[in-house]
Amino acid sequence: MHVNTVDGWREMRISVFAKREPTSAAEPAQWGERVLEQPGCRVAWAAIAASHVIGASWRKMLKHLGLEDTPRLSVLGMERGGSGMRRPSGSR
Protein backbone atom coordinates (compact mmCIF):
# COMPACT_ATOMS: atom_id res chain seq x y z
CA MET A 1 0.00 0.00 0.00
CA HIS A 2 1.34 3.44 -0.82
CA VAL A 3 0.76 6.34 1.54
CA ASN A 4 1.42 10.02 1.11
CA THR A 5 3.94 11.28 3.67
CA VAL A 6 5.65 14.63 4.22
CA ASP A 7 8.55 13.13 2.21
CA GLY A 8 6.31 12.01 -0.67
CA TRP A 9 4.70 8.69 -1.54
CA ARG A 10 6.14 5.74 0.42
CA GLU A 11 5.31 2.07 0.57
CA MET A 12 3.70 0.91 3.79
CA ARG A 13 4.12 -2.80 4.47
CA ILE A 14 1.51 -4.64 6.49
CA SER A 15 2.31 -7.84 8.39
CA VAL A 16 -0.25 -10.20 9.89
CA PHE A 17 0.43 -13.33 11.92
CA ALA A 18 -2.43 -15.80 12.37
CA LYS A 19 -2.02 -18.95 14.46
CA ARG A 20 -4.36 -21.90 14.07
CA GLU A 21 -4.21 -25.54 14.98
CA PRO A 22 -2.65 -27.77 12.29
CA THR A 23 -5.00 -29.76 10.10
CA SER A 24 -4.62 -32.52 7.55
CA ALA A 25 -2.68 -31.89 4.35
CA ALA A 26 -4.49 -30.99 1.13
CA GLU A 27 -3.51 -30.82 -2.51
CA PRO A 28 -3.64 -27.37 -4.19
CA ALA A 29 -6.75 -28.43 -6.15
CA GLN A 30 -8.55 -28.94 -2.80
CA TRP A 31 -7.66 -25.56 -1.28
CA GLY A 32 -10.78 -23.78 -2.56
CA GLU A 33 -13.13 -26.32 -0.93
CA ARG A 34 -11.21 -26.73 2.30
CA VAL A 35 -12.64 -25.41 5.57
CA LEU A 36 -10.04 -24.31 8.10
CA GLU A 37 -10.58 -23.52 11.76
CA GLN A 38 -10.54 -19.82 12.63
CA PRO A 39 -7.19 -18.63 13.98
CA GLY A 40 -6.95 -18.65 17.74
CA CYS A 41 -4.72 -15.59 17.63
CA ARG A 42 -4.01 -12.75 15.19
CA VAL A 43 -1.43 -9.99 15.41
CA ALA A 44 -1.12 -7.22 12.82
CA TRP A 45 1.21 -4.27 12.43
CA ALA A 46 2.33 -1.87 9.73
CA ALA A 47 5.46 0.13 8.99
CA ILE A 48 6.95 2.33 6.36
CA ALA A 49 10.22 0.45 5.99
CA ALA A 50 12.30 -1.58 3.56
CA SER A 51 11.41 -5.26 3.11
CA HIS A 52 14.60 -6.48 4.84
CA VAL A 53 13.67 -4.44 7.93
CA ILE A 54 10.16 -5.89 7.94
CA GLY A 55 11.53 -9.43 7.55
CA ALA A 56 13.83 -8.92 10.54
CA SER A 57 10.88 -7.67 12.59
CA TRP A 58 9.06 -10.99 12.06
CA ARG A 59 11.70 -12.90 14.06
CA LYS A 60 11.47 -10.32 16.87
CA MET A 61 7.67 -10.54 16.88
CA LEU A 62 7.74 -14.36 16.99
CA LYS A 63 10.06 -14.19 20.01
CA HIS A 64 7.80 -11.62 21.69
CA LEU A 65 4.81 -13.94 21.15
CA GLY A 66 6.72 -16.94 22.52
CA LEU A 67 6.79 -18.61 19.10
CA GLU A 68 10.51 -18.47 18.30
CA ASP A 69 10.66 -22.27 18.10
CA THR A 70 7.89 -22.40 15.50
CA PRO A 71 9.10 -24.95 12.96
CA ARG A 72 7.57 -23.22 9.95
CA LEU A 73 6.56 -19.74 8.94
CA SER A 74 4.40 -19.43 5.83
CA VAL A 75 4.55 -16.14 3.98
CA LEU A 76 1.91 -14.95 1.56
CA GLY A 77 2.46 -11.71 -0.30
CA MET A 78 -0.32 -10.08 -2.20
CA GLU A 79 -1.53 -6.76 -3.43
CA ARG A 80 -5.22 -6.05 -3.55
CA GLY A 81 -6.50 -3.84 -6.31
CA GLY A 82 -8.95 -1.04 -5.72
CA SER A 83 -8.47 -0.64 -1.99
CA GLY A 84 -6.43 1.83 -0.02
CA MET A 85 -4.39 4.71 -1.32
CA ARG A 86 -2.31 4.11 -4.40
CA ARG A 87 0.57 6.08 -5.77
CA PRO A 88 -0.64 8.21 -8.67
CA SER A 89 0.88 7.11 -11.96
CA GLY A 90 4.03 9.02 -12.78
CA SER A 91 4.78 9.98 -9.14
CA ARG A 92 7.87 8.83 -7.26
Sequence and secondary structure as in RCSB ss.txt:
>XXXX:A:sequence
MHVNTVDGWREMRISVFAKREPTSAAEPAQWGERVLEQPGCRVAWAAIAASHVIGASWRKMLKHLGLEDTPRLSV
LGMERGGSGMRRPSGSR
>XXXX:A:secstr
 EEEETTEEEE EEEEEEE        GGGGGG      SEEEEEEE S HHHHHHHHHHHHHHTT TT S    
     TTSS    TT  
